[in-house]
Amino acid sequence: MNRGEQGRSRRAASRRSRRGVVLLALLLLLGPLVVSLDRLDAAGELTLFVLAGVALIPLAWLIGEATDNLALLTGPGVGGFLNATFGNAPELIIAIVAVSDGLTEIVRASLVGSIAGNLLLVLGFTLLFGQRGAIDRPSAYTSLGLVGFATLVVLVAAVAGFHGDPDRRTLAELSLPLAALLLVVRVTVTRRALRRQRAIYASAEREPEGWPLIGAVVVLGLASAVTAFVTETLVGTLRSFADSAHLSEFVVAVLIVAILGNATEHGSAVLLARRGRVQLAVEIPLASSAQIAGLLIPLIALISWGFEPLAFSFRPVELAAMGVAAALPAVVLAPGRTTRPGGAILLVAYAALAVAFFLSGDR
């Protein structure tokens, strides 16, 4: 290829890139539009459900861009933590709205679905379609260890809920000290992990590039706020979608709502993996799952006492999903590098869990 052809090729690629950015920028307007249509009651619930799901896609891209630029300034570990913190805002909104409506089964299902989705689906796609590279094994195993620990803790209350009313007050009371234990462990582990990341990144040479720190934080915060409102619309139309699709509420919550509620992590992780930002891409689903297991689950259990107490009455299939989601990535990531066969294994495991969820139906 001569220089003229190379120049034309680069210009064509640049035009395609600009068109893609313009399209995503226009799609970002869909988020406020969906929220407005919902508040004005100007569209049907099924239409709102579909529009809300589509609106999360450009928001995921924007959060991924902000996270990537933050990681250039803070390191991949802290960048992944910030992405999980902002990106899990929709999950918190979903849970609070659902608990206030008495939909405790949907809350538990969406939380479990988010953990399984992050560690099997998102991490699987990240390994399969991203570039090859080394990972931060201590950070990865810290996150997976938190998910495994949370599974064992909630098992204490879950076993007692296998029979009888899973939402009885005695189980909710039993869940309170367990929630407090999870929070203490999560805060302690997070402080040490972030201190380690700061020490590692402080000794590394880096060039100032990308967005300024304040700009990246502001964009990340605003995009996460819009995502939270869009997700609120999504969960508000859940039952209409379940009825129209002839699916159980459990299946919709554990699969569809969990995936859409974590669309920000899904999109940004795969996007960054394709760019070669392997450590950051892997950190995002790992940090997000640890955040859900160690922070959101106990925090929602405590907040629920303002509405309807939420017990850790997870079903056997939900506990099995959490256990598999913690153990299988630990095996896949043991070599300390990303591999495409490992990604394929995680995706097959998620497909098997999806079948198990479908066959389980509502409690």
C-alpha positions as CSV (number, residue, x, y, z in Angstrom):
1,M,0.0,0.0,0.0
2,N,1.5,3.4,-1.0
3,R,1.5,6.5,1.0
4,G,-1.6,7.9,-0.7
5,E,-3.6,4.8,0.0
6,Q,-2.4,4.8,3.6
7,G,-3.5,8.4,4.0
8,R,-6.9,7.7,2.5
9,S,-7.3,4.7,4.8
10,R,-6.4,6.7,7.9
11,R,-8.8,9.5,6.9
12,A,-11.6,7.0,6.3
13,A,-11.0,5.4,9.7
14,S,-11.0,8.8,11.3
15,R,-14.3,9.7,9.7
16,R,-15.8,6.4,10.9
17,S,-14.6,7.1,14.4
18,R,-16.0,10.6,14.4
19,R,-19.4,9.3,13.1
20,G,-19.4,6.7,15.9
21,V,-18.7,9.3,18.5
22,V,-21.4,11.6,17.2
23,L,-23.9,8.7,17.1
24,L,-23.1,7.8,20.7
25,A,-23.3,11.5,21.7
26,L,-26.8,11.6,20.2
27,L,-27.8,8.4,21.9
28,L,-26.8,9.9,25.2
29,L,-29.9,12.2,24.9
30,L,-32.0,9.0,25.0
31,G,-31.4,8.7,28.8
32,P,-33.0,12.1,29.7
33,L,-35.7,11.4,27.1
34,V,-36.6,8.1,28.7
35,V,-36.8,9.6,32.2
36,S,-39.0,12.5,30.9
37,L,-41.4,10.1,29.1
38,D,-41.6,8.0,32.3
39,R,-42.3,11.1,34.5
40,L,-44.9,12.5,32.1
41,D,-46.5,9.1,31.6
42,A,-46.2,9.6,27.9
43,A,-45.3,6.1,26.8
44,G,-46.3,2.5,27.5
45,E,-44.4,0.4,30.1
46,L,-43.2,-2.1,27.5
47,T,-41.9,0.8,25.3
48,L,-40.2,2.3,28.3
49,F,-38.5,-0.9,29.2
50,V,-37.0,-1.3,25.8
51,L,-35.9,2.3,25.5
52,A,-34.4,2.2,29.0
53,G,-32.3,-0.8,28.0
54,V,-31.1,0.9,24.8
55,A,-30.3,4.1,26.7
56,L,-27.9,2.3,29.0
57,I,-25.6,1.4,26.1
58,P,-24.2,4.9,25.3
59,L,-24.1,5.6,29.1
60,A,-21.9,2.5,29.4
61,W,-19.5,3.9,26.8
62,L,-19.3,7.3,28.5
63,I,-18.6,5.7,31.9
64,G,-16.0,3.5,30.2
65,E,-14.3,6.6,28.8
66,A,-14.3,8.4,32.1
67,T,-13.0,5.3,33.9
68,D,-10.2,4.8,31.4
69,N,-9.0,8.4,31.8
70,L,-9.2,8.2,35.6
71,A,-7.2,5.0,35.6
72,L,-4.4,6.9,33.7
73,L,-4.2,9.1,36.8
74,T,-4.9,6.7,39.6
75,G,-3.9,3.2,38.3
76,P,-6.0,0.3,37.2
77,G,-6.9,-0.9,40.7
78,V,-8.3,2.4,41.8
79,G,-9.9,3.0,38.4
80,G,-11.7,-0.3,38.6
81,F,-12.9,0.5,42.1
82,L,-14.2,3.9,41.0
83,N,-16.0,2.3,38.1
84,A,-17.6,-0.3,40.4
85,T,-18.6,2.4,42.9
86,F,-20.3,4.6,40.3
87,G,-21.5,1.8,38.1
88,N,-23.3,-0.1,40.9
89,A,-25.5,2.9,41.6
90,P,-28.2,1.5,39.3
91,E,-28.1,-1.8,41.3
92,L,-28.7,0.2,44.5
93,I,-31.6,2.1,42.9
94,I,-33.1,-1.1,41.6
95,A,-32.9,-2.7,45.1
96,I,-34.3,0.2,47.0
97,V,-37.2,0.7,44.6
98,A,-38.0,-3.0,44.6
99,V,-37.8,-3.3,48.4
100,S,-40.1,-0.4,48.9
101,D,-42.6,-2.1,46.6
102,G,-42.2,-5.4,48.6
103,L,-40.4,-7.2,45.8
104,T,-37.8,-8.9,48.0
105,E,-37.4,-11.9,45.7
106,I,-36.6,-9.6,42.8
107,V,-34.0,-7.8,45.0
108,R,-32.2,-11.0,45.9
109,A,-32.4,-12.3,42.3
110,S,-31.0,-9.1,40.7
111,L,-28.1,-9.0,43.2
112,V,-27.1,-12.7,42.5
113,G,-27.6,-12.1,38.8
114,S,-25.3,-9.1,38.9
115,I,-22.5,-11.1,40.7
116,A,-22.8,-14.0,38.3
117,G,-23.1,-11.7,35.3
118,N,-20.0,-9.8,36.2
119,L,-17.8,-12.8,37.1
120,L,-18.9,-15.1,34.3
121,L,-20.6,-13.1,31.5
122,V,-18.6,-9.8,31.6
123,L,-15.3,-11.4,32.6
124,G,-15.8,-14.1,30.0
125,F,-16.4,-11.6,27.2
126,T,-13.4,-9.6,28.4
127,L,-11.1,-12.6,28.3
128,L,-12.5,-13.9,25.0
129,F,-12.5,-10.7,22.9
130,G,-9.9,-8.5,24.6
131,Q,-6.2,-8.5,24.0
132,R,-3.9,-10.9,25.9
133,G,-2.1,-9.6,29.0
134,A,-1.1,-10.0,32.6
135,I,-3.5,-9.3,35.5
136,D,-3.0,-8.2,39.1
137,R,-3.4,-11.6,40.8
138,P,-3.4,-10.3,44.4
139,S,-6.1,-7.8,43.6
140,A,-8.2,-10.3,41.6
141,Y,-8.1,-12.9,44.3
142,T,-9.0,-10.4,46.9
143,S,-12.2,-9.6,45.0
144,L,-13.0,-13.2,44.4
145,G,-12.3,-14.0,48.1
146,L,-14.8,-11.3,49.2
147,V,-17.5,-12.9,47.0
148,G,-16.7,-16.4,48.4
149,F,-16.7,-15.0,51.9
150,A,-20.1,-13.3,51.4
151,T,-21.5,-16.5,50.0
152,L,-20.6,-18.4,53.2
153,V,-21.9,-15.6,55.4
154,V,-25.4,-15.4,53.7
155,L,-25.6,-19.2,53.7
156,V,-26.1,-19.0,57.5
157,A,-29.5,-17.3,57.1
158,A,-30.3,-18.8,53.7
159,V,-30.4,-22.4,55.0
160,A,-32.9,-21.4,57.7
161,G,-35.0,-19.9,54.9
162,F,-35.2,-23.1,52.7
163,H,-38.4,-24.0,54.5
164,G,-41.3,-21.7,55.6
165,D,-41.7,-18.0,54.8
166,P,-38.4,-16.8,53.4
167,D,-39.3,-13.2,54.5
168,R,-40.3,-13.9,58.1
169,R,-39.0,-11.4,60.6
170,T,-36.8,-13.8,62.5
171,L,-34.7,-14.4,59.4
172,A,-34.4,-10.7,58.7
173,E,-33.2,-10.2,62.3
174,L,-30.7,-13.0,61.9
175,S,-29.4,-11.2,58.7
176,L,-28.7,-8.0,60.6
177,P,-25.4,-9.1,62.4
178,L,-24.4,-10.9,59.2
179,A,-24.8,-7.7,57.2
180,A,-22.7,-5.8,59.8
181,L,-20.0,-8.4,59.6
182,L,-19.9,-8.2,55.8
183,L,-19.6,-4.4,55.9
184,V,-16.8,-4.5,58.4
185,V,-14.8,-7.0,56.3
186,R,-15.5,-5.1,53.1
187,V,-14.3,-1.7,54.5
188,T,-11.2,-3.3,56.1
189,V,-10.2,-5.2,52.9
190,T,-10.9,-2.2,50.6
191,R,-8.8,0.2,52.7
192,R,-5.8,-2.2,52.5
193,A,-6.3,-2.9,48.8
194,L,-6.5,0.8,47.9
195,R,-3.4,1.6,50.0
196,R,-1.6,-1.2,48.1
197,Q,-2.7,0.2,44.7
198,R,-1.6,3.8,45.7
199,A,1.8,2.5,46.7
200,I,2.2,0.5,43.5
201,Y,1.1,3.4,41.2
202,A,3.1,6.0,43.1
203,S,6.4,4.2,42.2
204,A,5.4,3.8,38.5
205,E,6.5,6.3,35.9
206,R,3.6,7.8,34.0
207,E,3.0,10.6,31.6
208,P,0.2,13.2,32.2
209,E,-2.4,12.5,29.5
210,G,-6.1,12.2,28.9
211,W,-8.8,14.1,30.7
212,P,-8.1,16.2,33.8
213,L,-9.0,14.5,37.1
214,I,-11.8,16.8,38.0
215,G,-13.3,16.5,34.5
216,A,-13.2,12.7,34.6
217,V,-14.8,12.5,38.0
218,V,-17.6,14.9,37.0
219,V,-18.4,13.0,33.8
220,L,-18.4,9.7,35.7
221,G,-20.7,11.1,38.4
222,L,-23.2,12.7,35.9
223,A,-23.3,9.6,33.7
224,S,-23.8,7.4,36.7
225,A,-26.6,9.7,38.0
226,V,-28.5,9.5,34.6
227,T,-27.9,5.7,34.6
228,A,-29.5,5.4,38.0
229,F,-32.7,7.3,36.8
230,V,-32.9,5.2,33.6
231,T,-32.5,2.0,35.7
232,E,-35.3,3.2,38.0
233,T,-37.6,3.3,34.9
234,L,-36.3,-0.1,33.9
235,V,-37.3,-1.8,37.1
236,G,-40.6,0.1,37.3
237,T,-41.6,-1.6,34.0
238,L,-40.3,-5.0,34.9
239,R,-43.6,-6.7,35.5
240,S,-45.1,-5.6,32.3
241,F,-42.2,-6.9,30.4
242,A,-42.3,-10.2,32.2
243,D,-46.0,-10.6,31.4
244,S,-45.4,-9.7,27.7
245,A,-42.5,-12.1,27.4
246,H,-44.2,-14.9,29.4
247,L,-41.2,-15.2,31.7
248,S,-41.2,-15.5,35.5
249,E,-40.2,-12.4,37.4
250,F,-37.3,-14.3,38.9
251,V,-35.8,-15.0,35.4
252,V,-36.3,-11.4,34.3
253,A,-34.7,-10.1,37.5
254,V,-31.7,-12.6,37.7
255,L,-30.9,-12.4,33.9
256,I,-32.3,-9.3,32.1
257,V,-32.5,-6.7,34.9
258,A,-29.1,-7.8,36.3
259,I,-27.4,-7.5,32.9
260,L,-29.0,-4.2,32.1
261,G,-28.4,-2.8,35.6
262,N,-24.7,-3.5,35.1
263,A,-24.5,-2.4,31.5
264,T,-22.0,0.2,32.5
265,E,-19.5,-2.4,33.7
266,H,-20.3,-4.7,30.8
267,G,-19.7,-2.2,28.1
268,S,-16.7,-0.4,29.6
269,A,-14.9,-3.6,30.5
270,V,-15.1,-5.1,27.0
271,L,-14.3,-1.7,25.4
272,L,-11.1,-1.3,27.5
273,A,-10.1,-4.9,26.9
274,R,-10.3,-4.4,23.2
275,R,-8.0,-1.3,23.6
276,G,-5.4,-3.4,25.4
277,R,-6.1,-2.0,28.9
278,V,-6.2,-5.6,30.2
279,Q,-5.6,-5.0,33.9
280,L,-8.2,-2.3,34.1
281,A,-10.7,-4.3,32.1
282,V,-10.4,-7.3,34.4
283,E,-10.5,-5.2,37.5
284,I,-13.9,-3.7,36.6
285,P,-16.1,-6.9,36.8
286,L,-14.0,-8.2,39.7
287,A,-14.3,-5.0,41.7
288,S,-18.0,-4.7,40.8
289,S,-18.9,-8.2,42.0
290,A,-16.9,-7.7,45.3
291,Q,-18.7,-4.4,45.7
292,I,-22.1,-6.0,45.3
293,A,-21.3,-9.0,47.6
294,G,-19.5,-7.1,50.3
295,L,-21.2,-3.7,50.3
296,L,-24.6,-3.6,48.4
297,I,-26.0,-6.9,49.8
298,P,-25.5,-5.9,53.5
299,L,-26.2,-2.2,52.9
300,I,-29.6,-3.0,51.2
301,A,-30.4,-5.4,54.1
302,L,-29.9,-2.5,56.6
303,I,-31.7,0.1,54.4
304,S,-34.6,-2.3,53.9
305,W,-35.6,-1.9,57.6
306,G,-37.0,1.5,56.6
307,F,-39.5,-0.2,54.2
308,E,-39.7,-4.0,54.5
309,P,-36.9,-6.0,56.2
310,L,-34.9,-8.0,53.7
311,A,-33.6,-11.4,54.9
312,F,-30.7,-13.2,53.4
313,S,-33.1,-15.9,52.2
314,F,-31.3,-16.8,49.0
315,R,-32.5,-19.9,47.2
316,P,-30.2,-22.9,46.7
317,V,-29.8,-22.1,43.0
318,E,-28.8,-18.5,43.9
319,L,-26.2,-19.7,46.4
320,A,-24.8,-22.2,43.9
321,A,-24.5,-19.4,41.3
322,M,-22.6,-17.2,43.8
323,G,-20.3,-20.1,44.7
324,V,-19.6,-21.0,41.0
325,A,-19.1,-17.3,40.2
326,A,-16.4,-17.0,42.9
327,A,-14.6,-20.3,42.3
328,L,-14.5,-20.7,38.5
329,P,-12.8,-17.3,37.7
330,A,-10.2,-18.2,40.4
331,V,-9.3,-21.3,38.4
332,V,-9.3,-19.5,35.1
333,L,-7.1,-16.6,36.3
334,A,-4.6,-18.8,38.2
335,P,-1.9,-18.4,35.5
336,G,-1.9,-14.7,36.0
337,R,-2.7,-13.9,32.4
338,T,-5.9,-13.6,30.3
339,T,-6.7,-16.5,28.0
340,R,-9.4,-16.9,25.4
341,P,-10.2,-20.5,26.4
342,G,-10.7,-19.2,30.0
343,G,-13.2,-16.7,28.7
344,A,-15.1,-19.4,26.8
345,I,-15.3,-21.5,29.9
346,L,-16.8,-18.7,31.9
347,L,-19.4,-18.0,29.2
348,V,-20.4,-21.7,29.0
349,A,-20.8,-21.7,32.8
350,Y,-23.0,-18.6,32.6
351,A,-25.1,-20.2,29.9
352,A,-25.6,-23.3,32.2
353,L,-26.6,-21.1,35.1
354,A,-29.1,-19.2,32.8
355,V,-30.7,-22.6,32.0
356,A,-30.8,-23.5,35.7
357,F,-32.4,-20.1,36.5
358,F,-35.0,-20.6,33.8
359,L,-35.9,-24.1,35.0
360,S,-36.1,-22.9,38.7
361,G,-38.8,-20.2,38.0
362,D,-40.4,-18.3,40.9
363,R,-40.1,-19.7,44.4
